[in-house]
Amino acid sequence: MKILLVGASGTLGGAVRTALAGRGHDMITVGRTGGDVVCDITDPEAVGRLYERVAGGSGLDAVVCAAGDAVFKPLGELTADDVAASFRGKALSQIELVRQGSRHLSPAGSFTLISGVLTQEPILAGAAASAANGAVEAFVRAAAIELPPQRINAVSPTVVTESLDAYGAFFPGMESVPLSRVANAYVRSVEGRQTGRIYEVA
Ligand SMILES: NC(=O)c1ccc[n+]([C@@H]2O[C@H](COP(=O)([O-])OP(=O)(O)OC[C@H]3O[C@@H](n4cnc5c(N)ncnc54)[C@H](OP(=O)(O)O)[C@@H]3O)[C@@H](O)[C@H]2O)c1
């Protein structure tokens, strides 16, 4: 398959890239600062240019996202800009990938978005991220009834073991998961037949 992978240089994205490339897929990598194509997916016009550039010829078979920033601050310190930035960084960006991407995707193609455990298991200072993750998951369920025969799923991991040094303090007492399990969930979404699923990796 010809697969567009956003966030390929990141912790999750690197593992997803290795897993999908290892299964023989043709990967086109996207990042804010590097990759085959540089694109900030929070900019709808840049997303349009991205698709015009990569989807020529036979189009894409899958769009996979492992990118999305949110602001982590105690609720009492969150500004309106922080909340807007979190929705733009994690939810609106991914919705835009789907909204614009559908016409560039093959009829049997799929979208796989990223959410996270905070939808179900809130943590201190994570309210904006929880809300943005919830928006991603609600969008996936809704889009799944309009996209067929194209498919859409989300992967919702808890904190990954390889990120514990960076984020472990935010997740006291919560078990981590190895990146390989997260990458497997992406493979399942891309190569499987289900749609409208939230693949929790916990
Ligand atoms: N790590 C975890 O334990 C964990 C657990 C659950 C969920 N998640 C979610 O998984 C996603 C990835 O996390 P991560 O830890 O892998 O992050 P990461 O290591 O910081 O990597 C993020 C990647 O996404 C790219 N990116 C970020 N914003 C972008 C934008 N607006 N446009 C284009 N590319 C963008 C980055 O590109 P540049 O480097 O060029 O900026 C980078 O390649 C996040 O949404 C996070 O909430 C992570």
The ligand as an SDF file (V2000), in Angstrom:
LIG
                    3D

 48 52  0  0  0  0  0  0  0  0999 V2000
    4.2970    8.9630   23.8020 N   0  0  0  0  0  0  0  0  0  0  0  0
    3.2830    8.4400   24.4940 C   0  0  0  0  0  0  0  0  0  0  0  0
    3.4500    7.7730   25.5410 O   0  0  0  0  0  0  0  0  0  0  0  0
    1.8750    8.6020   23.9880 C   0  0  0  0  0  0  0  0  0  0  0  0
    0.8370    7.8730   24.5840 C   0  0  0  0  0  0  0  0  0  0  0  0
   -0.4720    8.0590   24.1300 C   0  0  0  0  0  0  0  0  0  0  0  0
   -0.7290    8.9430   23.0920 C   0  0  0  0  0  0  0  0  0  0  0  0
    0.2940    9.6320   22.5380 N   0  0  0  0  0  0  0  0  0  0  0  0
   -0.0040   10.5730   21.4530 C   0  0  0  0  0  0  0  0  0  0  0  0
    0.7140   10.1810   20.3210 O   0  0  0  0  0  0  0  0  0  0  0  0
    1.0390   11.3350   19.5360 C   0  0  0  0  0  0  0  0  0  0  0  0
    2.5360   11.2870   19.2530 C   0  0  0  0  0  0  0  0  0  0  0  0
    3.2290   11.2630   20.4800 O   0  0  0  0  0  0  0  0  0  0  0  0
    4.8290   11.0730   20.5070 P   0  0  0  0  0  0  0  0  0  0  0  0
    5.1900   10.8520   21.9210 O   0  0  0  0  0  0  0  0  0  0  0  0
    5.2480   10.0850   19.4720 O   0  0  0  0  0  0  0  0  0  0  0  0
    5.2770   12.5560   20.0820 O   0  0  0  0  0  0  0  0  0  0  0  0
    6.6970   13.0440   19.5210 P   0  0  0  0  0  0  0  0  0  0  0  0
    7.7620   12.0560   19.8160 O   0  0  0  0  0  0  0  0  0  0  0  0
    6.8450   14.4440   20.0280 O   0  0  0  0  0  0  0  0  0  0  0  0
    6.5010   13.0730   17.9380 O   0  0  0  0  0  0  0  0  0  0  0  0
    5.5370   13.8740   17.3430 C   0  0  0  0  0  0  0  0  0  0  0  0
    5.6980   13.8000   15.8420 C   0  0  0  0  0  0  0  0  0  0  0  0
    4.6090   14.4710   15.2400 O   0  0  0  0  0  0  0  0  0  0  0  0
    5.0880   15.5400   14.4320 C   0  0  0  0  0  0  0  0  0  0  0  0
    4.1400   16.6570   14.5650 N   0  0  0  0  0  0  0  0  0  0  0  0
    3.6800   17.2230   15.6950 C   0  0  0  0  0  0  0  0  0  0  0  0
    2.8180   18.2060   15.4190 N   0  0  0  0  0  0  0  0  0  0  0  0
    2.7440   18.2600   14.0650 C   0  0  0  0  0  0  0  0  0  0  0  0
    2.0530   19.0960   13.1660 C   0  0  0  0  0  0  0  0  0  0  0  0
    1.2450   20.0850   13.5970 N   0  0  0  0  0  0  0  0  0  0  0  0
    2.1890   18.8750   11.8490 N   0  0  0  0  0  0  0  0  0  0  0  0
    2.9950   17.8970   11.3890 C   0  0  0  0  0  0  0  0  0  0  0  0
    3.6920   17.0760   12.1920 N   0  0  0  0  0  0  0  0  0  0  0  0
    3.5720   17.2660   13.5210 C   0  0  0  0  0  0  0  0  0  0  0  0
    6.4510   15.8720   14.9460 C   0  0  0  0  0  0  0  0  0  0  0  0
    7.2090   16.4750   13.9300 O   0  0  0  0  0  0  0  0  0  0  0  0
    8.4040   17.4920   14.2680 P   0  0  0  0  0  0  0  0  0  0  0  0
    9.3530   16.7200   15.1590 O   0  0  0  0  0  0  0  0  0  0  0  0
    8.9710   17.8170   12.9350 O   0  0  0  0  0  0  0  0  0  0  0  0
    7.7760   18.6570   14.9920 O   0  0  0  0  0  0  0  0  0  0  0  0
    6.9550   14.4670   15.3220 C   0  0  0  0  0  0  0  0  0  0  0  0
    7.3770   13.7710   14.1630 O   0  0  0  0  0  0  0  0  0  0  0  0
    0.6000   12.5570   20.3630 C   0  0  0  0  0  0  0  0  0  0  0  0
   -0.6530   13.0100   19.8890 O   0  0  0  0  0  0  0  0  0  0  0  0
    0.4540   11.9910   21.7590 C   0  0  0  0  0  0  0  0  0  0  0  0
   -0.5290   12.6800   22.5250 O   0  0  0  0  0  0  0  0  0  0  0  0
    1.5960    9.4780   22.9530 C   0  0  0  0  0  0  0  0  0  0  0  0
  1  2  1  0
  2  3  2  0
  2  4  1  0
  4  5  1  0
  4 48  2  0
  5  6  2  0
  6  7  1  0
  7  8  2  0
  8  9  1  0
  8 48  1  0
  9 10  1  0
  9 46  1  0
 10 11  1  0
 11 12  1  0
 11 44  1  0
 12 13  1  0
 13 14  1  0
 14 15  2  0
 14 16  1  0
 14 17  1  0
 17 18  1  0
 18 19  2  0
 18 20  1  0
 18 21  1  0
 21 22  1  0
 22 23  1  0
 23 24  1  0
 23 42  1  0
 24 25  1  0
 25 26  1  0
 25 36  1  0
 26 27  1  0
 26 35  1  0
 27 28  2  0
 28 29  1  0
 29 30  1  0
 29 35  2  0
 30 31  1  0
 30 32  2  0
 32 33  1  0
 33 34  2  0
 34 35  1  0
 36 37  1  0
 36 42  1  0
 37 38  1  0
 38 39  2  0
 38 40  1  0
 38 41  1  0
 42 43  1  0
 44 45  1  0
 44 46  1  0
 46 47  1  0
M  CHG  2   8   1  16  -1
M  END
$$$$
